[in-house]
Amino acid sequence: QVQLVESGGGLVQAGDSLRLACTASGRTFSRYVIGWFRQAPGKEREFVAAISQSGASTNYADSVKGRFTISRDIAKNTVYLQMNSLKAEDTAVYYCARHTRSWYVGLDSDPLMYTDWGQGTQVTVSS
């Protein structure tokens, strides 16, 4: 099992930037694809971005492509989500999670393929 803790959320204005961090405990973190998801009030959890075990491959939702960047620091057991040009519609609780299968080849966007969810971090963008 991997324990994940998100941090870095906050209240910002439209057009601002934030960097979220997802820090893991355990030595097996590097075996897994890591995904970022978000959930706004009254809406289902949706995919934001995912990154491969090495960090070489990434996948983004169309709604954030070109504005958000996911990256990985293997030595620090941390995955980051750099969010630029934030919009009011980016307001949500952001979660990270690991893929259910170690060494999986692929960057799933289905939240059912992920487990060990963190507690989430709130991002609020005022317009």
C-alpha positions in Angstrom: 0.0 0.0 0.0 1.1 3.5 -0.8 0.0 6.5 1.3 -0.4 9.7 -0.7 -0.7 13.2 0.7 -1.7 16.2 -1.4 -0.6 19.8 -0.7 -0.4 23.2 -2.3 -4.0 24.1 -2.8 -5.4 27.5 -2.0 -7.5 30.5 -3.1 -6.3 32.4 -6.1 -7.6 34.7 -8.8 -8.3 33.8 -12.4 -5.1 33.8 -14.4 -2.9 32.9 -11.4 -0.8 29.8 -10.9 -0.6 27.1 -8.3 1.6 24.0 -7.9 0.2 21.0 -6.2 2.3 18.2 -4.7 1.5 14.6 -4.2 4.0 13.0 -1.8 4.1 9.3 -1.1 5.3 7.1 1.6 6.8 3.7 0.9 9.5 2.4 -1.4 7.1 1.1 -4.1 5.9 4.5 -5.3 8.1 4.5 -8.4 6.4 1.3 -9.7 3.1 3.1 -10.4 1.5 5.4 -12.8 0.2 8.4 -10.8 -2.9 10.3 -11.7 -4.4 13.7 -10.6 -8.2 14.0 -10.5 -10.6 16.7 -9.3 -14.1 16.8 -8.0 -16.2 19.9 -8.0 -19.4 20.2 -5.8 -22.2 18.2 -7.3 -20.0 16.7 -10.0 -18.3 13.4 -10.5 -14.6 13.0 -10.1 -12.8 13.7 -13.3 -9.4 13.0 -14.7 -6.9 15.8 -14.9 -3.5 14.3 -15.7 -1.4 11.1 -15.4 2.3 10.4 -15.5 4.3 7.2 -16.2 6.7 5.6 -13.7 9.7 7.2 -15.2 8.0 10.5 -15.8 8.7 10.4 -19.5 5.1 10.0 -20.6 2.1 12.1 -19.6 -1.5 12.4 -20.4 -3.9 15.3 -19.9 -7.6 16.1 -20.0 -8.5 18.3 -22.9 -9.8 21.0 -20.5 -6.3 21.5 -18.9 -4.0 20.7 -21.9 -1.6 23.6 -22.4 -2.2 25.1 -19.0 -1.3 22.3 -16.6 1.9 20.3 -16.4 2.4 17.1 -14.4 6.0 16.1 -13.4 7.7 13.6 -11.1 10.6 13.7 -8.8 11.5 10.1 -8.1 14.1 10.9 -5.5 11.5 12.9 -3.5 8.7 10.4 -4.0 6.6 13.3 -5.3 4.4 14.1 -8.3 3.7 17.7 -9.0 0.8 19.4 -10.9 1.8 22.9 -12.1 -1.4 24.8 -12.9 -1.2 28.0 -14.9 -3.8 30.4 -16.3 -6.3 29.1 -13.8 -10.0 29.6 -14.5 -13.0 29.6 -12.2 -14.0 26.2 -13.6 -10.8 24.7 -12.3 -12.3 25.1 -8.8 -12.4 21.7 -7.2 -10.9 19.4 -4.6 -7.8 17.9 -6.3 -6.8 14.3 -5.5 -3.8 12.1 -6.5 -3.9 8.3 -6.7 -1.8 5.5 -7.9 -2.7 3.0 -10.6 -3.9 -0.3 -9.3 -1.3 -2.3 -11.2 2.5 -1.9 -10.7 4.6 -1.3 -13.8 1.4 -0.8 -15.9 2.1 0.5 -19.4 -0.5 3.1 -20.1 -1.9 6.3 -18.7 -5.5 5.5 -17.8 -8.0 8.3 -17.3 -10.6 6.1 -15.6 -10.6 6.8 -11.8 -11.7 3.1 -11.2 -8.2 2.1 -12.3 -6.6 4.0 -9.4 -6.4 3.4 -5.7 -4.8 4.7 -2.5 -6.4 8.1 -2.9 -5.1 11.0 -0.9 -7.3 13.2 1.2 -7.4 16.0 -1.4 -6.5 19.6 -1.5 -8.9 22.4 -2.2 -8.3 24.8 -5.1 -10.6 27.8 -5.4 -10.3 30.2 -8.3 -12.2 33.5 -8.1 -13.2 35.2 -11.2 
